[in-house]
Amino acid sequence: MGYLDEVTDRVRELIGGKAEITSIEFEGPLLAVYTNNPEVFTEDAIKEIAKAIKKRIVIRTDPALREEPEMAEKEILSIVPEEAEVTSIFFQDESGEVIIEAKKSGVVIGKNGAILNEIRDRTHWAPVVLRTPPIHSTTIEEVRRILSNKDVVEERRNFLRKVGRKVHRDVGEVNNWVRTTALGGYREVGRSCTLLNTAHSKVLIDCGLNVSSSDDFFPYLNAPELHPLDSIDAVVITHAHLDHCGILPWLFKMGYDGPVYCTEPTMYLMALLQLDTLRVTMAEGRAPLYSSEDVTKEIEHCITLGYEETTDISPDLKMTLYNAGHILGSSMVHFNVGEGFYNVLFSGDYKYERTILFNQANKRYPRVETLIMESTYGAKEDIQPSRDEAIERLVNVVSSAIARGGKVMVPVFSVGRSQEVMLALESAMRNNEIEKTEIYLDGMIWEATAIHTAYPEYLNSELRAKIFEENNPFLSDIFVRVDSREMRDKVLIDPKPCIVLATAGMMNGGPILEYLKYWAGSEKNVLIFVGYQAEGTLGRRIQKGLREIQTTEGGKPITIKAELDVETVDGFSGHSDRRQLINYVRDITPKPTKLIVCHGDGTKSIELAAVIRNRFKLDTRIPVNLESVRLR
């Protein structure tokens, strides 16, 4: 008797003869129970079954009972009152769910869920109701279109079954062990990539590129531990910044065919930034590392999880994602090896402070023996102002520039700092601390902001409440999207003072350079850095005093003389500063016994590791790339 047969018999035994189970199938790490009468499986019954078989299960209506999507959509629209203002209906065939987006989501639900029950009874699809995002996202729409393609649906169903068989494979009784291998992002910032090995599993955590260097662009993906690629059980992406996910499409191009685990916002933001990088690369006449088809394949292989949702990802690894407070959907990743054999926490990039956008990083876990932690701001001098102090300084610098008739340029990453600065400026203008002025958003900022508004549950409670109460600060009329070259040209020659938030955040390309070319020559104007500037980037060189900037215009080299004011406003970073990094180790519960330091310039990693070792008596390591550390 096979594993699924045993599970089927056990479920029937637990639920009794009243359950009409038609099949039980692997659905990635889940076990999907297909039945003709899903109403029999109450919430308590599902919990009892999951506890008994020690696996996550989900109940699905047998596909043979479901109406065809075209007919089901008509049925749904006839059931839901027009006042709900349904904006989209999206069918997820592999899960049997229908996503209904409406401006008035409560109307779709109905009193005591009456309308949802009617939809379920008449269509046999499981309805999930979402509030329509206030800003339309073309990325979300495109990803949903890809996942609803009939060919993709069938391929994905087969893929999830293959993943399930691999996750639940029998590995026998073998003495376990745990080790990590540094493949990128150790004693440096960029190309984050770590391999977690056990006796039965290989998991790759992040697969980033080095945005500040062309010499050490790739992580060490040619390391023999990684090959063959089909020996990798899973890739886990902590968040969507390119230094953590930028090479992932290339991994699929090279033949990886396994799952990618991340939060849902990370999936959308990752696709957005990767496709934008591809577009910029081709526009500059450089050979791309991957194609849009590789990004599509990556999307088709994503398995998304919510925070604090534990799942099996291999025979001896359970994984849980927790809020990291860094950017939308960013995660700290907790691995439980074996049946309580060992526990490892990867911090990813994290912020141990409540910000305008997010709650502070999670600090409570069931067990942690080893913490693998970033050290971006780990040096003694890396003490940042509080968010309130940062906002006050930003307001003063911007207000002074606007008062003297100047232009304000803020180079930002499209995800994270853009939205923080937007909200800080919106609040200041609403409270008359800055004269009301247009804030132009150039690059992928608007689209990234749209994705933020689609996932208010990942934002902090105060901002989430504003969005739900239709007092959404992202919708303020001070924000103007620059969506064409023609519009950018108009902004550039407009004599009125204004504020521009533009990518790229470290000024290595992107639209921010177009504004710098036009506005660098006037002392009235100001360039404000609000984010980390890596060594070697144009942003860092200007920050250090560079005033003759070499760039190109129409393919020809030019020199820009920078006469404008250059300011750095610390405190907006999505990374923890030195105090927050140390306080996190102080506060984490339970306390780990081993610390591995990564994601920081060599001296910063060493300094941070030394103070933590001395203060908390932890076994502390600072590996170099290609070094393996046995944890147990």
JOVEN-V386906 format. One record per backbone hydrogen bond with DSSP energy under -0.5 kcal/mol. CO is the residue of the C=O (numbers start at 0). NH is the residue of the N-H. If there is no record, write none. Layout:
co=CO nh=NH
co=CO nh=NH
This chain:
co=1 nh=5
co=2 nh=6
co=3 nh=7
co=4 nh=8
co=5 nh=9
co=6 nh=10
co=7 nh=11
co=8 nh=12
co=9 nh=13
co=10 nh=14
co=11 nh=15
co=15 nh=18
co=17 nh=19
co=18 nh=20
co=19 nh=21
co=19 nh=35
co=22 nh=33
co=24 nh=31
co=26 nh=29
co=29 nh=26
co=29 nh=31
co=30 nh=32
co=30 nh=57
co=31 nh=24
co=31 nh=33
co=32 nh=59
co=33 nh=21
co=33 nh=22
co=34 nh=61
co=36 nh=39
co=37 nh=40
co=39 nh=41
co=41 nh=45
co=42 nh=46
co=43 nh=47
co=44 nh=48
co=45 nh=49
co=46 nh=50
co=47 nh=51
co=48 nh=52
co=49 nh=53
co=49 nh=54
co=55 nh=30
co=57 nh=32
co=59 nh=34
co=61 nh=64
co=61 nh=65
co=62 nh=65
co=67 nh=71
co=68 nh=72
co=69 nh=73
co=70 nh=74
co=71 nh=75
co=72 nh=76
co=73 nh=77
co=74 nh=78
co=75 nh=79
co=80 nh=83
co=81 nh=84
co=83 nh=103
co=84 nh=102
co=87 nh=100
co=89 nh=98
co=90 nh=92
co=91 nh=94
co=91 nh=95
co=91 nh=96
co=95 nh=125
co=96 nh=91
co=97 nh=99
co=97 nh=127
co=98 nh=89
co=98 nh=100
co=99 nh=129
co=100 nh=86
co=100 nh=87
co=101 nh=131
co=102 nh=104
co=103 nh=106
co=103 nh=107
co=104 nh=108
co=105 nh=109
co=108 nh=114
co=108 nh=115
co=109 nh=112
co=110 nh=113
co=112 nh=116
co=113 nh=117
co=114 nh=118
co=115 nh=119
co=116 nh=120
co=117 nh=121
co=118 nh=122
co=118 nh=123
co=118 nh=124
co=119 nh=123
co=122 nh=66
co=124 nh=126
co=125 nh=97
co=127 nh=99
co=129 nh=101
co=135 nh=137
co=136 nh=140
co=137 nh=141
co=138 nh=142
co=139 nh=143
co=140 nh=144
co=141 nh=145
co=142 nh=146
co=143 nh=147
co=144 nh=148
co=145 nh=148
co=148 nh=152
co=149 nh=153
co=150 nh=154
co=151 nh=155
co=152 nh=156
co=153 nh=157
co=154 nh=158
co=155 nh=159
co=156 nh=160
co=157 nh=161
co=158 nh=162
co=159 nh=27
co=159 nh=163
co=160 nh=164
co=161 nh=165
co=162 nh=166
co=163 nh=167
co=165 nh=168
co=168 nh=170
co=171 nh=173
co=176 nh=198
co=177 nh=630
co=177 nh=631
co=178 nh=196
co=179 nh=628
co=180 nh=182
co=180 nh=194
co=181 nh=625
co=182 nh=219
co=183 nh=192
co=184 nh=186
co=184 nh=598
co=185 nh=624
co=186 nh=601
co=187 nh=189
co=187 nh=599
co=191 nh=207
co=192 nh=182
co=192 nh=183
co=193 nh=195
co=193 nh=204
co=194 nh=180
co=194 nh=196
co=195 nh=202
co=196 nh=178
co=200 nh=197
co=201 nh=232
co=201 nh=233
co=202 nh=195
co=202 nh=204
co=203 nh=205
co=203 nh=235
co=204 nh=193
co=206 nh=246
co=206 nh=247
co=208 nh=190
co=208 nh=210
co=209 nh=212
co=213 nh=216
co=216 nh=209
co=218 nh=220
co=219 nh=222
co=222 nh=225
co=223 nh=226
co=227 nh=230
co=228 nh=231
co=232 nh=258
co=233 nh=203
co=234 nh=260
co=235 nh=205
co=235 nh=237
co=237 nh=330
co=240 nh=243
co=240 nh=244
co=241 nh=208
co=241 nh=245
co=242 nh=191
co=243 nh=206
co=244 nh=247
co=246 nh=250
co=247 nh=251
co=248 nh=252
co=249 nh=253
co=250 nh=255
co=251 nh=254
co=258 nh=234
co=259 nh=302
co=260 nh=236
co=261 nh=304
co=262 nh=266
co=263 nh=267
co=264 nh=268
co=265 nh=269
co=266 nh=270
co=267 nh=271
co=268 nh=272
co=269 nh=273
co=270 nh=274
co=271 nh=275
co=272 nh=276
co=273 nh=277
co=274 nh=278
co=275 nh=279
co=276 nh=280
co=277 nh=281
co=278 nh=282
co=279 nh=283
co=280 nh=285
co=281 nh=284
co=290 nh=294
co=291 nh=295
co=292 nh=296
co=293 nh=297
co=294 nh=298
co=295 nh=299
co=296 nh=300
co=297 nh=300
co=298 nh=301
co=300 nh=259
co=301 nh=303
co=302 nh=261
co=305 nh=308
co=307 nh=309
co=310 nh=318
co=313 nh=316
co=315 nh=337
co=316 nh=312
co=316 nh=313
co=317 nh=335
co=318 nh=310
co=319 nh=333
co=320 nh=307
co=321 nh=331
co=322 nh=361
co=323 nh=350
co=326 nh=329
co=329 nh=323
co=331 nh=321
co=331 nh=333
co=332 nh=345
co=333 nh=319
co=334 nh=336
co=334 nh=343
co=335 nh=317
co=336 nh=340
co=336 nh=341
co=337 nh=339
co=341 nh=336
co=342 nh=368
co=342 nh=369
co=343 nh=334
co=344 nh=346
co=344 nh=371
co=345 nh=332
co=347 nh=373
co=349 nh=575
co=350 nh=352
co=350 nh=360
co=356 nh=459
co=357 nh=354
co=362 nh=588
co=368 nh=592
co=368 nh=593
co=369 nh=344
co=370 nh=372
co=370 nh=595
co=371 nh=346
co=372 nh=597
co=374 nh=377
co=378 nh=381
co=380 nh=382
co=381 nh=383
co=381 nh=577
co=385 nh=389
co=386 nh=390
co=387 nh=391
co=388 nh=392
co=389 nh=393
co=390 nh=394
co=391 nh=395
co=392 nh=396
co=393 nh=397
co=394 nh=398
co=395 nh=399
co=396 nh=400
co=397 nh=401
co=398 nh=402
co=399 nh=403
co=400 nh=405
co=401 nh=404
co=405 nh=497
co=406 nh=408
co=406 nh=525
co=407 nh=499
co=408 nh=527
co=409 nh=501
co=410 nh=529
co=412 nh=417
co=413 nh=415
co=414 nh=416
co=415 nh=419
co=416 nh=420
co=417 nh=421
co=418 nh=422
co=419 nh=423
co=420 nh=424
co=421 nh=425
co=422 nh=426
co=423 nh=427
co=424 nh=428
co=425 nh=429
co=426 nh=430
co=427 nh=432
co=427 nh=433
co=428 nh=431
co=437 nh=439
co=437 nh=498
co=438 nh=479
co=439 nh=441
co=439 nh=500
co=440 nh=481
co=441 nh=502
co=443 nh=447
co=444 nh=448
co=445 nh=449
co=446 nh=450
co=447 nh=451
co=448 nh=452
co=449 nh=453
co=450 nh=454
co=451 nh=454
co=454 nh=457
co=455 nh=458
co=459 nh=463
co=460 nh=464
co=461 nh=465
co=462 nh=466
co=463 nh=467
co=464 nh=468
co=465 nh=470
co=466 nh=469
co=470 nh=472
co=471 nh=474
co=472 nh=475
co=475 nh=478
co=477 nh=438
co=479 nh=440
co=480 nh=482
co=481 nh=442
co=483 nh=487
co=484 nh=488
co=485 nh=489
co=486 nh=490
co=487 nh=491
co=488 nh=492
co=489 nh=493
co=497 nh=407
co=498 nh=439
co=499 nh=409
co=499 nh=501
co=500 nh=441
co=501 nh=411
co=502 nh=511
co=503 nh=506
co=505 nh=538
co=506 nh=508
co=509 nh=512
co=510 nh=513
co=510 nh=514
co=511 nh=515
co=512 nh=516
co=513 nh=517
co=514 nh=518
co=515 nh=519
co=518 nh=521
co=519 nh=562
co=519 nh=563
co=521 nh=524
co=524 nh=564
co=525 nh=408
co=525 nh=527
co=526 nh=528
co=526 nh=566
co=527 nh=410
co=527 nh=529
co=528 nh=568
co=531 nh=533
co=533 nh=536
co=536 nh=540
co=537 nh=541
co=538 nh=542
co=539 nh=543
co=540 nh=545
co=541 nh=544
co=546 nh=548
co=546 nh=561
co=547 nh=549
co=548 nh=550
co=548 nh=559
co=550 nh=557
co=552 nh=555
co=555 nh=552
co=557 nh=550
co=559 nh=548
co=559 nh=561
co=560 nh=562
co=564 nh=526
co=566 nh=528
co=567 nh=569
co=568 nh=571
co=575 nh=376
co=576 nh=580
co=577 nh=581
co=578 nh=582
co=579 nh=583
co=580 nh=584
co=581 nh=585
co=582 nh=586
co=583 nh=587
co=588 nh=364
co=592 nh=618
co=593 nh=370
co=594 nh=620
co=595 nh=372
co=597 nh=374
co=598 nh=374
co=600 nh=603
co=600 nh=604
co=601 nh=605
co=602 nh=606
co=603 nh=607
co=604 nh=608
co=605 nh=609
co=606 nh=610
co=607 nh=611
co=608 nh=612
co=609 nh=613
co=610 nh=614
co=611 nh=615
co=612 nh=616
co=617 nh=619
co=618 nh=594
co=620 nh=596
co=623 nh=626
co=626 nh=181
co=628 nh=179
co=628 nh=630
